[in-house]
Amino acid sequence: MGTATESLIRCLTDLKEEGLIDTKGRDIRILDKQRLEKLAHN
């Protein structure tokens, strides 16, 4: 079905647009760890 993959890509795109992460190929770099942790705990 591919819905899980689509959901993950959408989530990563949102995080990237918010400046929390950066992606390059399969690599994901955390840019703002504190904000990302705060988001995870909400």
mmCIF file as Biopython writes it, N, C-alpha, C and O atoms, coordinates in Angstrom:
data_model
#
loop_
_atom_site.group_PDB
_atom_site.id
_atom_site.type_symbol
_atom_site.label_atom_id
_atom_site.label_alt_id
_atom_site.label_comp_id
_atom_site.label_asym_id
_atom_site.label_entity_id
_atom_site.label_seq_id
_atom_site.pdbx_PDB_ins_code
_atom_site.Cartn_x
_atom_site.Cartn_y
_atom_site.Cartn_z
_atom_site.occupancy
_atom_site.B_iso_or_equiv
_atom_site.auth_seq_id
_atom_site.auth_asym_id
_atom_site.pdbx_PDB_model_num
ATOM 1   N N  . MET A ? 1  ? 0.804  -1.192 0.000  1.0 0.0 1  A 1 
ATOM 2   C CA . MET A ? 1  ? 0.000  0.000  0.000  1.0 0.0 1  A 1 
ATOM 3   C C  . MET A ? 1  ? 0.850  1.260  0.000  1.0 0.0 1  A 1 
ATOM 4   O O  . MET A ? 1  ? 0.540  2.210  -0.718 1.0 0.0 1  A 1 
ATOM 5   N N  . GLY A ? 2  ? 1.907  1.286  0.786  1.0 0.0 2  A 1 
ATOM 6   C CA . GLY A ? 2  ? 2.783  2.436  0.786  1.0 0.0 2  A 1 
ATOM 7   C C  . GLY A ? 2  ? 2.361  3.580  1.679  1.0 0.0 2  A 1 
ATOM 8   O O  . GLY A ? 2  ? 3.009  4.627  1.677  1.0 0.0 2  A 1 
ATOM 9   N N  . THR A ? 3  ? 1.295  3.415  2.442  1.0 0.0 3  A 1 
ATOM 10  C CA . THR A ? 3  ? 0.823  4.536  3.270  1.0 0.0 3  A 1 
ATOM 11  C C  . THR A ? 3  ? 1.792  4.862  4.401  1.0 0.0 3  A 1 
ATOM 12  O O  . THR A ? 3  ? 1.931  6.029  4.767  1.0 0.0 3  A 1 
ATOM 13  N N  . ALA A ? 4  ? 2.460  3.868  4.959  1.0 0.0 4  A 1 
ATOM 14  C CA . ALA A ? 4  ? 3.423  4.125  6.027  1.0 0.0 4  A 1 
ATOM 15  C C  . ALA A ? 4  ? 4.597  4.937  5.483  1.0 0.0 4  A 1 
ATOM 16  O O  . ALA A ? 4  ? 5.054  5.878  6.133  1.0 0.0 4  A 1 
ATOM 17  N N  . THR A ? 5  ? 5.079  4.584  4.313  1.0 0.0 5  A 1 
ATOM 18  C CA . THR A ? 5  ? 6.182  5.319  3.693  1.0 0.0 5  A 1 
ATOM 19  C C  . THR A ? 5  ? 5.767  6.753  3.401  1.0 0.0 5  A 1 
ATOM 20  O O  . THR A ? 5  ? 6.532  7.684  3.653  1.0 0.0 5  A 1 
ATOM 21  N N  . GLU A ? 6  ? 4.567  6.936  2.874  1.0 0.0 6  A 1 
ATOM 22  C CA . GLU A ? 6  ? 4.072  8.284  2.573  1.0 0.0 6  A 1 
ATOM 23  C C  . GLU A ? 6  ? 3.943  9.109  3.841  1.0 0.0 6  A 1 
ATOM 24  O O  . GLU A ? 6  ? 4.275  10.295 3.844  1.0 0.0 6  A 1 
ATOM 25  N N  . SER A ? 7  ? 3.462  8.496  4.925  1.0 0.0 7  A 1 
ATOM 26  C CA . SER A ? 7  ? 3.314  9.204  6.197  1.0 0.0 7  A 1 
ATOM 27  C C  . SER A ? 7  ? 4.678  9.625  6.742  1.0 0.0 7  A 1 
ATOM 28  O O  . SER A ? 7  ? 4.829  10.739 7.241  1.0 0.0 7  A 1 
ATOM 29  N N  . LEU A ? 8  ? 5.657  8.749  6.650  1.0 0.0 8  A 1 
ATOM 30  C CA . LEU A ? 8  ? 7.005  9.070  7.120  1.0 0.0 8  A 1 
ATOM 31  C C  . LEU A ? 8  ? 7.602  10.214 6.309  1.0 0.0 8  A 1 
ATOM 32  O O  . LEU A ? 8  ? 8.177  11.140 6.881  1.0 0.0 8  A 1 
ATOM 33  N N  . ILE A ? 9  ? 7.476  10.162 5.008  1.0 0.0 9  A 1 
ATOM 34  C CA . ILE A ? 9  ? 8.009  11.218 4.150  1.0 0.0 9  A 1 
ATOM 35  C C  . ILE A ? 9  ? 7.337  12.549 4.463  1.0 0.0 9  A 1 
ATOM 36  O O  . ILE A ? 9  ? 8.002  13.584 4.504  1.0 0.0 9  A 1 
ATOM 37  N N  . ARG A ? 10 ? 6.041  12.532 4.680  1.0 0.0 10 A 1 
ATOM 38  C CA . ARG A ? 10 ? 5.302  13.751 5.023  1.0 0.0 10 A 1 
ATOM 39  C C  . ARG A ? 10 ? 5.788  14.310 6.353  1.0 0.0 10 A 1 
ATOM 40  O O  . ARG A ? 10 ? 5.973  15.519 6.486  1.0 0.0 10 A 1 
ATOM 41  N N  . CYS A ? 11 ? 5.995  13.449 7.331  1.0 0.0 11 A 1 
ATOM 42  C CA . CYS A ? 11 ? 6.478  13.861 8.649  1.0 0.0 11 A 1 
ATOM 43  C C  . CYS A ? 11 ? 7.882  14.456 8.560  1.0 0.0 11 A 1 
ATOM 44  O O  . CYS A ? 11 ? 8.148  15.503 9.150  1.0 0.0 11 A 1 
ATOM 45  N N  . LEU A ? 12 ? 8.772  13.806 7.839  1.0 0.0 12 A 1 
ATOM 46  C CA . LEU A ? 12 ? 10.134 14.310 7.675  1.0 0.0 12 A 1 
ATOM 47  C C  . LEU A ? 12 ? 10.139 15.653 6.951  1.0 0.0 12 A 1 
ATOM 48  O O  . LEU A ? 12 ? 10.918 16.543 7.292  1.0 0.0 12 A 1 
ATOM 49  N N  . THR A ? 13 ? 9.281  15.797 5.966  1.0 0.0 13 A 1 
ATOM 50  C CA . THR A ? 13 ? 9.169  17.062 5.241  1.0 0.0 13 A 1 
ATOM 51  C C  . THR A ? 13 ? 8.721  18.176 6.167  1.0 0.0 13 A 1 
ATOM 52  O O  . THR A ? 13 ? 9.261  19.281 6.117  1.0 0.0 13 A 1 
ATOM 53  N N  . ASP A ? 14 ? 7.737  17.896 7.013  1.0 0.0 14 A 1 
ATOM 54  C CA . ASP A ? 14 ? 7.262  18.898 7.974  1.0 0.0 14 A 1 
ATOM 55  C C  . ASP A ? 14 ? 8.369  19.305 8.936  1.0 0.0 14 A 1 
ATOM 56  O O  . ASP A ? 14 ? 8.546  20.493 9.206  1.0 0.0 14 A 1 
ATOM 57  N N  . LEU A ? 15 ? 9.115  18.336 9.454  1.0 0.0 15 A 1 
ATOM 58  C CA . LEU A ? 15 ? 10.209 18.623 10.378 1.0 0.0 15 A 1 
ATOM 59  C C  . LEU A ? 15 ? 11.315 19.435 9.692  1.0 0.0 15 A 1 
ATOM 60  O O  . LEU A ? 15 ? 11.932 20.306 10.303 1.0 0.0 15 A 1 
ATOM 61  N N  . LYS A ? 16 ? 11.546 19.136 8.435  1.0 0.0 16 A 1 
ATOM 62  C CA . LYS A ? 16 ? 12.556 19.862 7.672  1.0 0.0 16 A 1 
ATOM 63  C C  . LYS A ? 16 ? 12.117 21.309 7.440  1.0 0.0 16 A 1 
ATOM 64  O O  . LYS A ? 16 ? 12.922 22.230 7.579  1.0 0.0 16 A 1 
ATOM 65  N N  . GLU A ? 17 ? 10.857 21.510 7.092  1.0 0.0 17 A 1 
ATOM 66  C CA . GLU A ? 17 ? 10.333 22.856 6.861  1.0 0.0 17 A 1 
ATOM 67  C C  . GLU A ? 17 ? 10.365 23.699 8.133  1.0 0.0 17 A 1 
ATOM 68  O O  . GLU A ? 17 ? 10.506 24.920 8.065  1.0 0.0 17 A 1 
ATOM 69  N N  . GLU A ? 18 ? 10.236 23.055 9.295  1.0 0.0 18 A 1 
ATOM 70  C CA . GLU A ? 18 ? 10.277 23.764 10.577 1.0 0.0 18 A 1 
ATOM 71  C C  . GLU A ? 18 ? 11.710 24.012 11.050 1.0 0.0 18 A 1 
ATOM 72  O O  . GLU A ? 18 ? 11.923 24.646 12.083 1.0 0.0 18 A 1 
ATOM 73  N N  . GLY A ? 19 ? 12.684 23.516 10.300 1.0 0.0 19 A 1 
ATOM 74  C CA . GLY A ? 19 ? 14.082 23.741 10.638 1.0 0.0 19 A 1 
ATOM 75  C C  . GLY A ? 19 ? 14.593 22.855 11.757 1.0 0.0 19 A 1 
ATOM 76  O O  . GLY A ? 19 ? 15.612 23.160 12.376 1.0 0.0 19 A 1 
ATOM 77  N N  . LEU A ? 20 ? 13.891 21.754 12.023 1.0 0.0 20 A 1 
ATOM 78  C CA . LEU A ? 20 ? 14.306 20.848 13.090 1.0 0.0 20 A 1 
ATOM 79  C C  . LEU A ? 20 ? 15.308 19.810 12.615 1.0 0.0 20 A 1 
ATOM 80  O O  . LEU A ? 20 ? 16.145 19.352 13.392 1.0 0.0 20 A 1 
ATOM 81  N N  . ILE A ? 21 ? 15.228 19.437 11.340 1.0 0.0 21 A 1 
ATOM 82  C CA . ILE A ? 21 ? 16.131 18.442 10.773 1.0 0.0 21 A 1 
ATOM 83  C C  . ILE A ? 21 ? 16.578 18.878 9.386  1.0 0.0 21 A 1 
ATOM 84  O O  . ILE A ? 21 ? 16.008 19.793 8.791  1.0 0.0 21 A 1 
ATOM 85  N N  . ASP A ? 22 ? 17.599 18.213 8.889  1.0 0.0 22 A 1 
ATOM 86  C CA . ASP A ? 22 ? 18.031 18.370 7.512  1.0 0.0 22 A 1 
ATOM 87  C C  . ASP A ? 22 ? 18.243 16.966 6.962  1.0 0.0 22 A 1 
ATOM 88  O O  . ASP A ? 22 ? 18.701 16.080 7.684  1.0 0.0 22 A 1 
ATOM 89  N N  . THR A ? 23 ? 17.921 16.761 5.717  1.0 0.0 23 A 1 
ATOM 90  C CA . THR A ? 23 ? 18.100 15.439 5.115  1.0 0.0 23 A 1 
ATOM 91  C C  . THR A ? 23 ? 18.957 15.551 3.870  1.0 0.0 23 A 1 
ATOM 92  O O  . THR A ? 23 ? 18.922 16.544 3.143  1.0 0.0 23 A 1 
ATOM 93  N N  . LYS A ? 24 ? 19.726 14.498 3.653  1.0 0.0 24 A 1 
ATOM 94  C CA . LYS A ? 24 ? 20.540 14.390 2.454  1.0 0.0 24 A 1 
ATOM 95  C C  . LYS A ? 24 ? 20.593 12.914 2.115  1.0 0.0 24 A 1 
ATOM 96  O O  . LYS A ? 24 ? 21.300 12.143 2.764  1.0 0.0 24 A 1 
ATOM 97  N N  . GLY A ? 25 ? 19.849 12.526 1.103  1.0 0.0 25 A 1 
ATOM 98  C CA . GLY A ? 25 ? 19.745 11.108 0.777  1.0 0.0 25 A 1 
ATOM 99  C C  . GLY A ? 25 ? 19.088 10.373 1.931  1.0 0.0 25 A 1 
ATOM 100 O O  . GLY A ? 25 ? 17.975 10.714 2.333  1.0 0.0 25 A 1 
ATOM 101 N N  . ARG A ? 26 ? 19.762 9.374  2.462  1.0 0.0 26 A 1 
ATOM 102 C CA . ARG A ? 26 ? 19.235 8.615  3.597  1.0 0.0 26 A 1 
ATOM 103 C C  . ARG A ? 26 ? 19.694 9.161  4.941  1.0 0.0 26 A 1 
ATOM 104 O O  . ARG A ? 26 ? 19.283 8.658  5.987  1.0 0.0 26 A 1 
ATOM 105 N N  . ASP A ? 27 ? 20.538 10.182 4.923  1.0 0.0 27 A 1 
ATOM 106 C CA . ASP A ? 27 ? 21.051 10.762 6.159  1.0 0.0 27 A 1 
ATOM 107 C C  . ASP A ? 27 ? 20.089 11.816 6.692  1.0 0.0 27 A 1 
ATOM 108 O O  . ASP A ? 27 ? 19.549 12.626 5.938  1.0 0.0 27 A 1 
ATOM 109 N N  . ILE A ? 28 ? 19.887 11.789 7.999  1.0 0.0 28 A 1 
ATOM 110 C CA . ILE A ? 28 ? 19.052 12.777 8.673  1.0 0.0 28 A 1 
ATOM 111 C C  . ILE A ? 28 ? 19.909 13.427 9.750  1.0 0.0 28 A 1 
ATOM 112 O O  . ILE A ? 28 ? 20.481 12.740 10.597 1.0 0.0 28 A 1 
ATOM 113 N N  . ARG A ? 29 ? 19.995 14.756 9.712  1.0 0.0 29 A 1 
ATOM 114 C CA . ARG A ? 29 ? 20.784 15.492 10.691 1.0 0.0 29 A 1 
ATOM 115 C C  . ARG A ? 29 ? 19.842 16.335 11.543 1.0 0.0 29 A 1 
ATOM 116 O O  . ARG A ? 29 ? 19.014 17.074 11.010 1.0 0.0 29 A 1 
ATOM 117 N N  . ILE A ? 30 ? 19.963 16.228 12.846 1.0 0.0 30 A 1 
ATOM 118 C CA . ILE A ? 30 ? 19.139 16.999 13.770 1.0 0.0 30 A 1 
ATOM 119 C C  . ILE A ? 30 ? 19.743 18.390 13.900 1.0 0.0 30 A 1 
ATOM 120 O O  . ILE A ? 30 ? 20.922 18.532 14.225 1.0 0.0 30 A 1 
ATOM 121 N N  . LEU A ? 31 ? 18.934 19.415 13.647 1.0 0.0 31 A 1 
ATOM 122 C CA . LEU A ? 31 ? 19.400 20.791 13.705 1.0 0.0 31 A 1 
ATOM 123 C C  . LEU A ? 31 ? 19.015 21.475 15.007 1.0 0.0 31 A 1 
ATOM 124 O O  . LEU A ? 31 ? 19.742 22.341 15.494 1.0 0.0 31 A 1 
ATOM 125 N N  . ASP A ? 32 ? 17.875 21.090 15.572 1.0 0.0 32 A 1 
ATOM 126 C CA . ASP A ? 32 ? 17.403 21.727 16.809 1.0 0.0 32 A 1 
ATOM 127 C C  . ASP A ? 32 ? 16.888 20.642 17.749 1.0 0.0 32 A 1 
ATOM 128 O O  . ASP A ? 32 ? 15.692 20.351 17.793 1.0 0.0 32 A 1 
ATOM 129 N N  . LYS A ? 33 ? 17.818 20.050 18.500 1.0 0.0 33 A 1 
ATOM 130 C CA . LYS A ? 33 ? 17.498 18.915 19.368 1.0 0.0 33 A 1 
ATOM 131 C C  . LYS A ? 33 ? 16.474 19.288 20.440 1.0 0.0 33 A 1 
ATOM 132 O O  . LYS A ? 33 ? 15.558 18.512 20.710 1.0 0.0 33 A 1 
ATOM 133 N N  . GLN A ? 34 ? 16.615 20.451 21.047 1.0 0.0 34 A 1 
ATOM 134 C CA . GLN A ? 34 ? 15.703 20.853 22.120 1.0 0.0 34 A 1 
ATOM 135 C C  . GLN A ? 34 ? 14.272 20.982 21.623 1.0 0.0 34 A 1 
ATOM 136 O O  . GLN A ? 34 ? 13.349 20.481 22.266 1.0 0.0 34 A 1 
ATOM 137 N N  . ARG A ? 35 ? 14.076 21.639 20.500 1.0 0.0 35 A 1 
ATOM 138 C CA . ARG A ? 35 ? 12.711 21.789 19.963 1.0 0.0 35 A 1 
ATOM 139 C C  . ARG A ? 35 ? 12.148 20.440 19.532 1.0 0.0 35 A 1 
ATOM 140 O O  . ARG A ? 35 ? 10.955 20.187 19.699 1.0 0.0 35 A 1 
ATOM 141 N N  . LEU A ? 36 ? 12.990 19.576 18.981 1.0 0.0 36 A 1 
ATOM 142 C CA . LEU A ? 36 ? 12.545 18.261 18.544 1.0 0.0 36 A 1 
ATOM 143 C C  . LEU A ? 36 ? 12.115 17.422 19.751 1.0 0.0 36 A 1 
ATOM 144 O O  . LEU A ? 36 ? 11.101 16.726 19.693 1.0 0.0 36 A 1 
ATOM 145 N N  . GLU A ? 37 ? 12.890 17.489 20.855 1.0 0.0 37 A 1 
ATOM 146 C CA . GLU A ? 37 ? 12.521 16.764 22.061 1.0 0.0 37 A 1 
ATOM 147 C C  . GLU A ? 37 ? 11.228 17.309 22.651 1.0 0.0 37 A 1 
ATOM 148 O O  . GLU A ? 37 ? 10.386 16.536 23.108 1.0 0.0 37 A 1 
ATOM 149 N N  . LYS A ? 38 ? 11.058 18.617 22.647 1.0 0.0 38 A 1 
ATOM 150 C CA . LYS A ? 38 ? 9.846  19.227 23.158 1.0 0.0 38 A 1 
ATOM 151 C C  . LYS A ? 38 ? 8.635  18.778 22.337 1.0 0.0 38 A 1 
ATOM 152 O O  . LYS A ? 38 ? 7.580  18.477 22.895 1.0 0.0 38 A 1 
ATOM 153 N N  . LEU A ? 39 ? 8.788  18.735 21.025 1.0 0.0 39 A 1 
ATOM 154 C CA . LEU A ? 39 ? 7.714  18.277 20.145 1.0 0.0 39 A 1 
ATOM 155 C C  . LEU A ? 39 ? 7.362  16.812 20.420 1.0 0.0 39 A 1 
ATOM 156 O O  . LEU A ? 39 ? 6.192  16.432 20.381 1.0 0.0 39 A 1 
ATOM 157 N N  . ALA A ? 40 ? 8.377  15.997 20.697 1.0 0.0 40 A 1 
ATOM 158 C CA . ALA A ? 40 ? 8.166  14.571 20.944 1.0 0.0 40 A 1 
ATOM 159 C C  . ALA A ? 40 ? 7.401  14.324 22.244 1.0 0.0 40 A 1 
ATOM 160 O O  . ALA A ? 40 ? 6.675  13.336 22.358 1.0 0.0 40 A 1 
ATOM 161 N N  . HIS A ? 41 ? 7.559  15.213 23.219 1.0 0.0 41 A 1 
ATOM 162 C CA . HIS A ? 41 ? 6.906  15.035 24.502 1.0 0.0 41 A 1 
ATOM 163 C C  . HIS A ? 41 ? 5.497  15.615 24.569 1.0 0.0 41 A 1 
ATOM 164 O O  . HIS A ? 41 ? 4.817  15.468 25.584 1.0 0.0 41 A 1 
ATOM 165 N N  . ASN A ? 42 ? 5.062  16.260 23.519 1.0 0.0 42 A 1 
ATOM 166 C CA . ASN A ? 42 ? 3.691  16.827 23.494 1.0 0.0 42 A 1 
ATOM 167 C C  . ASN A ? 42 ? 2.697  15.841 22.976 1.0 0.0 42 A 1 
ATOM 168 O O  . ASN A ? 42 ? 1.509  16.150 22.889 1.0 0.0 42 A 1 
#
